[in-house]
Amino acid sequence: MTQASSQGYICAFACRWCSLLGAERAGRDRLELPAGIRLIPVSCAGSVSADHVIQALTNGAAGVAVLGCHLGGCRHNDANRDAHARLDALGALLETVGIDRRRLLVSWGTAHEAEQYAKLMRDFAALLGSLPPGLEPAPAADGTPEKNPPAGPDSAPEEDAALRDQAAEAVRDGGAVLGLRRTDMGVVPALFRAEEELTDLTAGPKWPMAKLAGLLLRDRALGEVQGVEFRALREEAAALGDVPLRVACRACDARALRELVALRQFPEETLSILPVPCSDARKEACDCPRPQWPGEELPPEPETSGDDLAAKAEFWREQFSRCVQCHWCREACPVCVCPSCSLDNPSLTPLGPQGSPLGYHLSRAMHVADACALCGACQDACPRHLPLLKLHQAAARALRTWRYASGEKRLSPLRAERCIAAASGPAVPQWKHNLGGK
């Protein structure tokens, strides 16, 4: 046998229908294999989530191999194609935080390819041995949260005036508008029913409207108010009955709301948007990668920096060392709607409540990879000001190579069956979906 990488073992997830049989045949034929392969049988390569890969890497694996049937030959409705796209997005995230994506090997074979399996593992072990050390998980930080920075530039008077004109038309037609009200204490979300109330309506600074609007529209679909977040405002909205509700929000929030429709949180016909345009100053402050509204032409792909992996690893190690594991980023996310999550599982040490910030943030980014609207709510909520949007932008760039962008009513390469079901199924809230291993 050849020696495995000195940096750790190889964790290999092998499909029981093909690659596992090829690995067993390689063993029976006494083919030369690296030492230190931990072979994990799985029912299908499509069942290997990003959580599994991240957990292995943060538990000390030098590399992870996902081995399945040839594309087009899967026994489980081509689930390995979903895995292919999912792991491609994960590879982009790994490189973003300074981990060479070549530590993740994805290969498709058959039960008869024992020699190919053995050569694949030998080459993979040799490659891992030549790579520099990966990113060492930073310990969770201690200390009190820092004060959040200002929300960014306020709206200009002409922007407020244009929004009030649109809102006036909506209330004259008998509807209600969910927007921001300017008060002596700043801006707060409010419902507007009469024209005289609109003098206080403002486009305001950036505010996470999609989270609140999603709760209100879900309450309407369910016929009752569930939960305590924004309880008074949600009860006020519920009392309106079937009064049409228009949501005054920015483009990123509009994309998030369309993703909530795809996740079947509320029927599409209940969603009505009152556009709030973003000024150039607002776009610059947000470093917005997608300022356009849903349905408009997508901007060209931004050029990624040529920083080396060592520089990225050092940058993210410093960033993750400041993480206090408060999970505010997850609470602020408008599209994180699962009733339960692997990130709450204490047995998943690198990912759970007491796990490493590296494992937690990589997993969270993959959980919402195809639903993320790049609104930056997670980054805005972070008490340590971690640049979390960079992680989500990396996943979004990877999915663009699969001709996918969130909020555009396109079939997700990660969850095609979910999107098809959402488009054709009953328009009622469905809490469960499968985003990267949840």
N, C-alpha and C positions, 0 to 999 in steps of 0.2 A: 504494500500500500504506500501511496505517497503521503507526505505530511500535509496536514491541513494548515490553513493560515494561522500564524502565531497570534493573531489578534482575537481569535475566538473560533467558535464552531460554525458550521453551515446548517441553517434550519431549512429543510426542504419539505414543502407541502406538495404531496403527490396524489393525483386523482386515482382512486381505487380501480377505475375501469381501464386505465391505460398506463400512465407513467409509473404507478406503484408496481404493476406487474413487470414492467421493463426493468425497474430497479431490483426486484426480486430475482429476475432472470440473470441480471448482471452479477448478483451475489452468488447464485448457484453455479454460474460459469466461471467463478473466481476471477473476474475481470479486475484490473487494477483500479482502485477507487481511493479517494482521499480519506484520511482518518478524520473523525470528528463530524460526520454527517448525522444530523438528527432528523430522521425520516418520519414525517407525520402524515398518515393516511387521511384523506378527506374524501367525502362522497363526490365532490366535483370541485374543480379549480375555481369555479364561479362562487363557491361558498367561502373562499379566502378573502377576508375583508382587509381594509387598510389597518384596522385595529390589530389584526393578527401579525401583520408585517412589522408595524411599529413596536408592538410588544416584544417581538423577537429581537429587534435591533437594540432596543433599550434594555433588554435583559442580557446583552453581551454577545449576541450573534455577530460574527464578522460579515455575514451576508445571508440573504434569504432567497431561496429559489421557489418559484411557483410553477409546478409542472402539471400540464393537463393535456387533454386530447387535442388533436389538430383542429384548428378553427374550421367550423363547418361540420365537424364530426362529433360534436358534444351530444351526450345522451339526455341532457337536461335543458332542452330548448335553447341551445346556444348560449348557455350561461357563461361559458368561458370568454365570449366576446365582451360581456359586461366586465369581467375581471380584467381583460386586456386594457380597456379604457380606464378603469378604476386605477390600475397599477401604473398606467402611464401618467395619470394626474399625480399620483403619489410620488413617482420619480421626480417630477418637477418640484414638488414640495421639498423633497429630501435635498435636492441641489440648492434650493433657496436658503436652507439653514446650514449649508456647508457639508452635507453628506453626499459623497459621490453616488450618483444614481446607479452606477454599475454594481453597487452592493445588492441591488435588487435584480434578480434574474427571472425572466418570464420566458418559458419555453413550452412548446406544444409537441407531443410525440405520441407514439403508440406502444402497446404492450410488447411488440416484437423488436423494439429498437433498444436492446440492451447495450450494445456497443456504443451507440450514440449517446445513451444516458451516461455511461461511464466516462466517455470523452468530455461530455458537457461538464460533469462534476470536476474532472481533473483540471480542465481549463478554467473553471470558475474558481477553484481553490488557488490556482496559480495567480489569477488576476487579483484575488483578494489579498494575497500575500505581497503583491507589488504596490497596493494602494496605501496612501498615508492613513494614519488613524482617523476614525470618524469623529463626529462631534460627541464629546462627553456630556452626558446630561447634567445640567446645572441643578444644584439643590434649590428647593423652594426657599424664597427669601423670608426673613423675619422683618418685623417693623410695621409701622402704621401706614395706611395708604396716603399717597400724596394728593394734593389738591388738583382737581382737574383744570386744564387750561380753559380759557374762554371759548364759547361755542363758535367763534369766527365772526365774519362781518355780518352786520344786521342788514335788513332789507332797505332798499331805497324807497322814498315816498312814491315814485312813479310805479314801482313794483306792487306796493300795497294798493294803490289806486286801481291798477289793472285787475288785481285779484278781487277787490271789492265789487267791481263792475260785473265780473263773472258770477260771483256769489249772489249778488242782488237778483240776477236773472233766475238763479236756481230757487231762491226763496219765494220770488214772485210766482213761480210755477207750483208752489205748495211743498217744496222740498226743504230739507235741512242740510246744513254744511258743517262738516267736522273740520275745524281748523285751529289756528292759534289766536288767542286773545291777548292783547297787550295790556298789562296791568302795572301798577307801581312796583311790583315785586319781580317784574320780568314777564315772559310769555308763558301762558299755560294753555293746554288743550281745552277746547270748549265747543259746544253745539250752538249754531246760529240759526234762528228760525224767522226773525223779522229783519227788515231792512235797516231799521234804526239801530240794531245791534252791531251792524257791520262796520261802524266807525272804529271799533276796537279790533277788527280782523286785520291780521298782518301776515305777510309772507315770513317775516321774522328771521331769526338766525336758524341754523340747522337744528331740527328737532326730529326724533325717531317716530314719525307719524305711522309708519307701517305696522309697528308692534301694536299700537292702540287700535288702529283701524281694523286690523285683523281680529282682535278680540271682540270688537263691536259687531262686526259682520258675522263672526262665528256665533255670537249670542243670538243674533237674529235667525240664523239657520237652525239652531237648536231650540229656539223658543224660550230660553231661560238664560239668566246670567250665572256663569260658573266661574268661581275664583274671586279673589279679593283685589286684584290689580285694577286700579282706576274704577273702583266699585261704584262710586256715586255717579260718575259720568256714564258708565255703562248702564246703570239703572235708568238714568235720564234718557238715554238712547232707546232702551227697551220700551219705555213708556210711549215713544213715538209710534209704536205699532208698525204699520206698513208705509209710513211716510218715506218717500225716496230720500236716500242719504248720499250726499256727494262728499268725497274726501279730498280736501285741499292738500296736496303733497307734491314733493319733488320727484324727478325721474327715477331715482334709485328706489324710493319708497313704492312707486308705481310698479317697478319690476318685482319687488318683494311681494306685493299684493297679488300680482299675477302668478307668482310661484305658489302662493298660498292657495290659489284656486286650483293649480295643478296638484297640490297636496290634498285637495278636497276638504279644505277647512270651511269653505262656504261656497255657495253656487256662484258661477260667473255673472249671472244676470243681476246679482245684488251689488256688484262692484261698479261704481261710477266715480270717475276721477275728475277733479278740478285742478288743472295743471298749475304748478307753482314753478316758474322758470328760475334757473340759477344764474346769478350774475357772473361775470368773468372773475370777480374777486372771490365769489363763493366757490367756483370751480377750482381756482388756484389754491384756496385754503384747504379744500378737501383732497387736492391732488387727484381729482376725479378721473378714472380711466374710461368711464362710459357716461359722458354727460348727456347723450342723446336719449330721447324718449323711446319706449317700446314701439317697435314697428318701423322706426327710422333706420337708416343705413348705419351699420356698425362701423365704428372708427377703425383705422388700420391698427394692426398689432404693434404695440410699442416695442422698441428695441430694448433688449435686456442688457444689463451691464456685463462687462467682461471680468468682473471681480473673480479672483481665484477662490477655490473652495476654502482654503485656510483663512482668508480674510472674512469670508461669510461665516465660517464656523466661529471665529473669534467674536464677530459682531453679535451673533445670536446667542452665544454663550453668555455674553454680558447682559443681553436683553432678558433671557430666561432666568438669569440669576436674580432679577428684580421681581419676578412673578411671585405673588403672594397666594396663588391658588384660591382666589376669592370666587371664581366662576362668574363674575359679573359680565364677562364677555358673552357667555352662553345665555345668561338671563336677558341681555339686551337684544340678542339676535332675533329678528322678526320671523325667520323661517325655521327656527329650532323648535319643533312642535311635537316631538316624540313624547309619549307618556312615560317612557323609561329610557335610560341611556346607559351604555357601557361605561361612560365616564363616571357614573355613580356607583359602579361595582367595586367595592374595596378589595376584592380578590384579584383584580387586574392591576397589580402593583404599579407598573409604569404609567398606567392610564387613569386610574381611579382617583378618589379624593386626595389621597396622600402620595400620589405618584409624582413622577418627574414632570416639570413644566414642559420639557421637550415632547414627551409622549402625549401629554394632555393637549397641547396646542396643535400638534400635527394631526392627532385623531379628530379634534373638533373641526379643523379646517376640512378634513376629508368627509366628515359627517354631512356637511352642508355644501359640498363642493359644487354640485349641479343646481343648487337652489339659491346660492349666495348672490345677492343683488349688488354686491360691492358698495353697500350704503355706508360702511364704516361705523355702524352702531357699536360693534364690539370694541373697536379701537377707542371710540369716544367715551365708552363706559369704563375703560381700563383705568384703575386708580394709579397704575405705575406707567401709563402712557406707552405701552409696548406697541410697536408698529405692526399690529396684527393684520392690517389690510394688505401688507406685502405678501403674507402667506396666501390669502384668498386670491390676490391678483395672480400669483403663480399658478394656482389650480385653474383659474379662469383661462389663463393663456394656454394651458395644456388642453383644456376642453375645446378651445377655439380650433385647435388642429383637427378636432373631430366634428367641425362645423356646428358647434353648439355654443349658445350663449343663453344665460338665464333670462327669464322674463319675456322670451320671444316666441313662446308656444312651439318650440321645436322638441323633437323627441330626444331625451337625454341619453347619451351613450352609456351612462351608468345605470339608468333606471328606465329603459324603454318601456317595459311592461307596465310600470307604474303610471307613466304618462299616458299610455294608450287607455288604461283603465280609467284614468281621471277624465279623459276626453269623452269616453263612451258610457261610463257608469253613472249611477244615480248621483245627483248633485246634493249630497248630504255630507256633513263633516266626517272624515275618516282620520283618526288620530295616528294610526300605525302606518309607517312607511320604512323603507330600508335605505338609509343614507350611509354608505360606507361602513357597515358593520353594526349599526344600532340594533 
